[in-house]
Amino acid sequence: MPRLDFSYNWNKKLTANRYFTTIRRREFLVPGDAVDIYLDGKKIMKAMVIKKQEIKLWQLRTKEYICYLDTGYSAKETIEILKKMHGTNSENTTFYVYLLECVVRYDEKEEYRDE
């Protein structure tokens, strides 16, 4: 099963919401894929890809809501964060916005279904 790794829980999206987004440089998931979600190397949930959208980095300026939902920062700040994280200076770089739904959450004691 594919895996998405997070080193930081931007905007607390991984623990507070059933639905969440991630902006990735790599295209490797399609709607319907199940994916394991890891935070700091620990598996925290299984999620389902609901939607994938290809976007140029500069386009985030016109879709600022994606930035606020994904990182908790403005479009300008999010673009700078992504440039630094991915070693690019070009705002014409292609990224992919994934919308995911949590299917199963894991905690230290038990597995439970989000319904």
N, C-alpha and C positions, 0 to 999 in steps of 0.2 A: 504494500500500500504506500502511495506517495506520502511524503512528510513535509510539513512546513515548520521551520524553526524560527522562534522569536527569542531575541535576547532581552527584549524590553516589552512590557505590556502597555504599549501606547494607549493613552486615553482610557485605561482599564478595560479595554474592549474585550479581552479574553476571559475576564472573570465576571463582568457585569451584564453582558448581553447574550441573547440567544443568537442574534445575527451580528456579524462583524465583517469588516473589510480588511484587505491587505493589498498594498501596492508593491508589486514585484517587478524586477527587471527581466526575469525569465518567464517565458510562456511554456508551461508544462502541465497545466491542469485545464480540464474542460468541464462545463456544467454536467453534473451527475457523478463526478469523481468523488469517492470517499477519500479522506486524507487525515492522517494523524497529526495533531497539533502538539508541538513541544515548546515549553517555555523554560529557558535556562537548562536545557538538556533533560527536562522531566516531561513525560507524556501527560498532558492535562485534559485532552479531549479528542474525540473523533468528530469530524465535521464533514459536511457535504457542500460541494461547490454548487452554488445556485446560479451565478452569472459571472461572466468574464468580459471585460471591456479593454480593448487596446487603446492606449492614450499616449500622446506625446507629452513630455514633461511640461512644456509651456501651456498645454491645454488645461492643466490643473488650475491655472489662473481664472479660467471661465467656469470651473466646477469646484469652487472653493469648499462647498459643502462636503465633498469627498475628503478633503484634507482635514477638516474639523472632525469628521466622524472617524477617520483612520488614525490620525496622530494627535488630535486636539490642538493643532496649530493652524495658523493661517496658510493660505496657498504659498505666499512668499517664503515663509519659514519652512514649510514642508518641502518645497522645491530645493531649498538650500540643504536641508537634511538629506534628501535623496541623492543630491549631487555628491555630497561628502561620503555617504555610505557606499555609493556605487562607483566612485572615482570618475565622474564625468563632469565636464563643464558645459556640455551642450544641452540646451533645453529642447532640442529636437530628438533627443533620445526616446526610444519607445519603452513604455512601461505597460504593465497589465494590472488592472484593478479587479480583484476577485471579491465577490460577495459570497460569504460562507454562512452556513447554518450549523450550529452546534447540534449534534445528534446524541452524543454520549459524553458526559463529563466524568472525570476521574478525580477522586480525592484520596487522601492517605488511607481511609478506612474501607471505602467501598466504591463500586461503580453504580451510577444511577442514570436513568434516562430523563432527559429534559422534555417534559410534555406540556 
